[in-house]
Amino acid sequence: MELFDPSRDPRADLAAARAKAAVDGKDILVALGARWCPDCTAFENWTHDPAVAELLERNYHLVTVSVGTERGQRGDNSDVDADLNHPIAGGIPALSVLNPQGKIRFDSADGEFAQARRMKPGDLIAFLDAG
């Protein structure tokens, strides 16, 4: 699956994740980003790291939301960003962790991952563990 796919319907993806979470009790990790963004590509690469993949599989339903199809554009799916208290204001990729009912637990509104290309998969694990 390609992350940050602009053809996906994030509302439908979030609804599906909430339905699954209602059954298994996992949290929902929402990642907002874009295909053109090198930091978002770094995040996508992290999801293939064995430790990250195992953590995501065990504890989360991952939903990715495309927020722009062209470099510098951040208008797509702005309603989803607004519903999550605008985590992309700090840069992308922006992450929000929701409980199984869809309420925000914590997020990266301070731009923690806006320089993801200079970070390691362990930084994502630490962020999720600290939340």
C-alpha positions in Angstrom: 0.0 0.0 0.0 1.3 3.4 -0.9 1.2 5.8 2.0 -0.2 9.3 1.5 -2.1 8.2 -1.6 -4.1 11.3 -2.7 -6.8 9.1 -4.3 -7.8 7.6 -0.9 -10.8 8.8 1.1 -9.4 9.6 4.5 -12.9 9.8 6.1 -13.6 6.3 4.9 -10.2 5.1 6.1 -10.7 6.7 9.5 -14.2 5.1 9.8 -12.8 1.7 8.9 -10.0 2.1 11.5 -12.5 3.2 14.2 -14.6 0.1 13.4 -11.6 -2.2 13.8 -10.4 -0.4 16.9 -13.9 -0.8 18.5 -13.4 -4.6 18.2 -9.7 -5.0 19.1 -9.1 -1.9 21.3 -6.0 -0.7 19.4 -5.3 3.0 19.0 -5.4 4.7 15.6 -2.2 6.4 14.3 -3.1 9.1 11.8 -0.2 10.3 9.7 -0.7 13.4 7.5 1.8 14.0 4.8 2.4 14.0 1.0 4.1 11.9 -1.6 6.4 14.8 -2.7 7.7 15.3 0.9 11.1 13.7 1.7 10.3 13.6 5.4 7.0 11.8 4.7 9.0 9.3 2.5 11.3 8.8 5.5 8.2 8.1 7.7 7.0 5.6 5.1 10.3 3.9 5.1 10.2 3.6 8.9 7.0 1.6 8.6 9.0 -1.1 6.9 11.5 -1.3 9.8 10.9 -4.6 11.6 10.7 -2.9 15.1 8.3 -0.2 13.9 6.2 -2.6 11.8 5.8 -4.9 14.9 4.8 -2.0 17.1 2.3 -0.7 14.6 0.8 -4.2 14.0 0.5 -4.8 17.8 -0.9 -1.5 18.9 -2.2 0.6 16.0 -4.4 0.9 13.0 -2.4 3.2 10.6 -4.3 5.7 8.5 -2.4 8.0 6.2 -3.9 11.2 4.8 -2.6 13.1 1.8 -2.5 16.8 2.5 -1.2 18.0 -0.8 -0.4 16.7 -4.2 2.2 19.4 -5.2 5.2 20.6 -3.3 4.3 23.4 -0.9 0.6 22.8 -1.3 -1.3 21.8 1.9 -4.9 22.2 1.0 -6.1 18.7 0.5 -8.1 17.1 3.3 -7.8 20.3 5.4 -11.1 19.2 7.1 -9.3 16.2 8.5 -6.4 18.4 9.7 -8.9 20.7 11.3 -10.6 17.8 13.1 -7.3 16.8 14.5 -6.5 20.4 15.8 -4.2 21.2 12.9 -1.2 19.1 13.6 0.3 20.0 10.1 0.9 23.5 11.3 4.2 22.3 12.7 5.2 20.6 9.5 4.7 17.2 7.8 4.6 14.4 8.4 2.3 15.2 11.3 1.0 12.4 13.6 -2.0 12.1 15.7 -2.8 9.2 18.0 -6.4 8.6 18.6 -8.0 6.2 21.1 -10.4 3.5 19.8 -13.3 6.0 20.0 -11.5 8.5 17.7 -10.5 11.0 20.4 -7.0 12.5 20.3 -4.6 11.1 22.8 -1.5 13.1 21.6 0.0 14.5 18.5 3.1 15.9 16.9 1.7 19.4 16.6 5.1 20.8 17.5 6.6 19.5 14.2 8.5 16.6 15.8 8.8 14.8 12.5 9.2 17.7 10.1 12.8 16.7 9.8 12.2 13.0 9.7 14.8 12.5 7.0 17.4 13.3 9.6 15.8 10.9 12.2 15.7 7.2 12.7 12.9 4.7 13.1 13.7 4.6 16.8 12.5 8.2 17.1 9.0 7.2 16.0 9.0 4.3 18.5 10.1 6.7 21.3 7.4 9.2 20.4 4.7 6.5 20.4 6.0 4.9 23.6 6.1 8.3 25.4 2.5 9.1 24.5 
